[in-house]
Amino acid sequence: PVRGLYPEPPPLEECGRGGVPVTLASDAHEPAQVGEDFELALELARSAGYERVAVFEARRRHEEPLG
């Protein structure tokens, strides 16, 4: 088990520098875990240089400002 946010900062920063979009998700195995550590995930994305997040609607990707 990873027991933490993934990917860790170094590969996430590399992806950000390479223009790879980022998404945020919750790998919940129980209802109480939905959204767990969301604020930490936002901070990790911001610290890696991301300002936008990729979202999908009807299988089409667009980007929104990172919350």
Secondary structure, 3 states (H helix, E strand, C coil): CCCCCCCCHHHHHHHHHCCCCCCCCCCCCCHHHCCCCHHHHHHHHHHCCCCEEEEEECCEEEEEECC
